Amino acid sequence: MAKISDSDRQEYLTWHLPYRINMMLAQALMEHRISTNHPFKDAYQDGLANGAAFELSSIIGRKLLEFLGIKWIQKSDDLSNDKRPRSIDDVDVKSLFPNRDYFEVGESLVKDNKEILIQLIKTGNKNVAHFTDHIVVPYNQSQIPQACLVVYKMMMQHVPEIDPNRIWWHNQVEKNSFPHPNEP
């Protein structure tokens, strides 16, 4: 686990974590813009940006779950808190806040959304580590943006120090009170 100075911690809360949350929620934001006739909706309807956002969102979502200390156990097809020692350069919530526990898999946000969070991790694993000619694990693609919204809520609940004004979803959806059709 990386040791983080106070100034670096602030940089993570102000820049690095909001950036990753924005990348994770890119597809959900694009779908929101399309469904609400947002002025930029035509830029996403051809699938070019949306496809890339889908791939990226599952990978970043998986990484943010790792940041929160949550992993998928393939053998039992379940979620668990990851208590493995981290590499010296890995940053997780304990790097920023050494006295803070990991997000507990027993909390309702995880328990109520376990299936889609597992699907997010599986999809992220496939997108980052495999080049296959078909999807081996069947899934519903609409679950990925929904799972990313759950991870976003987990991040903001567990790391409230993150500056929400740097998060596109917060500024463009939450502040404007436009509900997303897939929001859990």
C-alpha positions, 0 to 999 in steps of 0.5 A, a space after each residue: 500500500 502506498 504511503 500518501 502525504 497530506 498534500 498528495 491526499 488532497 490531490 487524490 480527493 480533488 483530481 484523481 478520484 473525481 477523474 476516475 469517477 467521471 470515467 466510470 460514469 461516462 456511459 451512464 451520463 451519455 445514456 442520461 443525455 440521450 434519454 433527456 434530449 440533451 443538446 449533445 445527445 447526437 454525439 453518442 447515438 452512433 455508439 462510437 463514444 458509448 462503446 468505449 465508455 462501456 468498456 472503460 466504465 467496467 474497468 474503472 468501476 472494478 478498480 474503484 471497488 478494489 480501492 474500497 477494498 472489495 473483491 470478487 471471489 471466483 470460486 464462490 461467485 461472491 464479494 469479499 473484503 480484500 485483506 491482501 497486502 497491497 503493492 507498495 505503489 497501490 493506492 486504496 482508501 487506507 492509503 489516503 485514510 490509514 485509520 478508515 476501514 474498507 467498505 464492508 460487503 455487509 452494508 446494504 449498498 453492496 448486499 442489495 446490489 451484489 449481483 450487478 457489482 459482481 457482473 461489473 467486476 467480471 465485465 471489467 476483468 474481461 475488458 482489461 485482461 482478455 481478448 475473446 471472440 464472444 462473451 463467456 459470461 452472459 450478462 445484461 449490458 444495462 446493468 453496468 451503468 447501474 452498477 457504476 452508479 452504485 459504486 459512485 454512491 459507495 465512493 461518495 458515502 465512504 470517502 465524503 471528502 471527494 470534491 463532488 463539484 469535480 464530478 460530472 454526474 453530480 453537476 449535470 444530473 444530481 444538481 439538475 434533478 434529472 433522474 437517470 432511468 437506470 438509477 438504483 
